[in-house]
Amino acid sequence: MKLIKKIKYVGRLTLLTGLHVGGSDTSMGIGGVDKNIVRNPVDNLPYIPGSSIKGKMRSLLEMHYGYTDDGKPTSDSTNEVGRLFGTANGNRGGSRSRLIVRDAFLNVDATPKFENADLYYAESKTENAIDRIKVRSNPRTIERVPAGAVFDINLILDIYEGDDERQLQATLEKGIHLLEDDYLGGHGSRGYGQIKIEWIDGTPKAIEF
C-alpha cells in the first residue's frame, strides 16, 4: 500500500449541552459525584478521547447505511464504513483504517470561565431514578462538562493509491453531520452531549507525498 496523501480536518468542537464522557471513579467520596468525567492527568482538564468520537461516528454510519444485524456491526472492507474505519484481520478480509481521530483537548482561551472551584471546568448534575415497582427514588450525581466549552478537534484522512478519495471524504463528512444530529458521550437521551463542529478556514487541507 502506497500512501499518497493526508487530508487534515482542523477545527473546534463546541458543547451545546453538558457532556459526560466517563472517567475513573477512584476519587468518589460520600456525598460526592457518582460518575466522574475523563480528565488529562497532567493538567486535570477535561478532554474527549478520540476513540469516543471515532467510535460514535462509526456506529452512526453503520446504522445509517444499514450495516447492522440485531444491533451488531456488519460493515466490512467492501462497503463505505469498512473502507473508512478499517476492519480487523480475519473479519471479512481485514483492511487498514483510513481515519485518525486525535484526542480533543479543552481550549481554555475559547471556553467560558466556570466559577465552580470544586469541579474544575465541570458541573455536577443531580438526577433521580425512580423504581416504579418499589416506589423508591435513587438519586445520583453526574459530573459533566458544561455547555459552552470548546475543544480543539483534529482528524486526519489517509489516502492510499487506488482509494476513492471523494467517497472516503463523503463518508467522513456524513459521519460528522450524523454526530452533530445525535449526541456524544453518555446519557444522550436525557439531553447530554449535543455538539457543534466548526472547521478552521482552509480545512480540509491536503498534504501530498
ChimeraX attribute file (.defattr): number of C-alpha atoms within 10 A of each C-alpha:
attribute: neighborCount
match mode: 1-to-1
recipient: residues
	/A:1	7
	/A:2	9
	/A:3	13
	/A:4	14
	/A:5	16
	/A:6	19
	/A:7	19
	/A:8	18
	/A:9	18
	/A:10	20
	/A:11	18
	/A:12	20
	/A:13	24
	/A:14	22
	/A:15	22
	/A:16	17
	/A:17	20
	/A:18	24
	/A:19	28
	/A:20	25
	/A:21	22
	/A:22	17
	/A:23	13
	/A:24	11
	/A:25	13
	/A:26	8
	/A:27	9
	/A:28	12
	/A:29	9
	/A:30	6
	/A:31	8
	/A:32	14
	/A:33	20
	/A:34	17
	/A:35	20
	/A:36	23
	/A:37	22
	/A:38	21
	/A:39	19
	/A:40	13
	/A:41	8
	/A:42	6
	/A:43	7
	/A:44	11
	/A:45	17
	/A:46	24
	/A:47	20
	/A:48	26
	/A:49	18
	/A:50	18
	/A:51	13
	/A:52	15
	/A:53	19
	/A:54	20
	/A:55	14
	/A:56	20
	/A:57	26
	/A:58	23
	/A:59	19
	/A:60	18
	/A:61	23
	/A:62	21
	/A:63	17
	/A:64	13
	/A:65	12
	/A:66	12
	/A:67	20
	/A:68	15
	/A:69	10
	/A:70	6
	/A:71	10
	/A:72	11
	/A:73	14
	/A:74	17
	/A:75	26
	/A:76	21
	/A:77	20
	/A:78	12
	/A:79	12
	/A:80	20
	/A:81	25
	/A:82	23
	/A:83	23
	/A:84	25
	/A:85	23
	/A:86	18
	/A:87	19
	/A:88	15
	/A:89	10
	/A:90	8
	/A:91	12
	/A:92	14
	/A:93	11
	/A:94	16
	/A:95	19
	/A:96	16
	/A:97	17
	/A:98	18
	/A:99	20
	/A:100	17
	/A:101	18
	/A:102	17
	/A:103	19
	/A:104	21
	/A:105	21
	/A:106	22
	/A:107	18
	/A:108	14
	/A:109	8
	/A:110	14
	/A:111	17
	/A:112	14
	/A:113	12
	/A:114	14
	/A:115	11
	/A:116	11
	/A:117	9
	/A:118	9
	/A:119	15
	/A:120	15
	/A:121	21
	/A:122	24
	/A:123	22
	/A:124	21
	/A:125	13
	/A:126	12
	/A:127	12
	/A:128	11
	/A:129	10
	/A:130	12
	/A:131	10
	/A:132	8
	/A:133	6
	/A:134	7
	/A:135	7
	/A:136	11
	/A:137	12
	/A:138	9
	/A:139	11
	/A:140	16
	/A:141	17
	/A:142	17
	/A:143	24
	/A:144	26
	/A:145	26
	/A:146	23
	/A:147	20
	/A:148	17
	/A:149	25
	/A:150	26
	/A:151	23
	/A:152	22
	/A:153	24
	/A:154	19
	/A:155	20
	/A:156	18
	/A:157	22
	/A:158	22
	/A:159	22
	/A:160	15
	/A:161	11
	/A:162	10
	/A:163	14
	/A:164	11
	/A:165	15
	/A:166	9
	/A:167	13
	/A:168	21
	/A:169	16
	/A:170	12
	/A:171	16
	/A:172	22
	/A:173	13
	/A:174	15
	/A:175	22
	/A:176	21
	/A:177	13
	/A:178	17
	/A:179	24
	/A:180	16
	/A:181	12
	/A:182	17
	/A:183	20
	/A:184	23
	/A:185	19
	/A:186	15
	/A:187	14
	/A:188	16
	/A:189	9
	/A:190	7
	/A:191	13
	/A:192	23
	/A:193	27
	/A:194	20
	/A:195	22
	/A:196	17
	/A:197	19
	/A:198	13
	/A:199	15
	/A:200	11
	/A:201	9
	/A:202	10
	/A:203	13
	/A:204	18
	/A:205	13
	/A:206	16
	/A:207	11
	/A:208	10
	/A:209	8
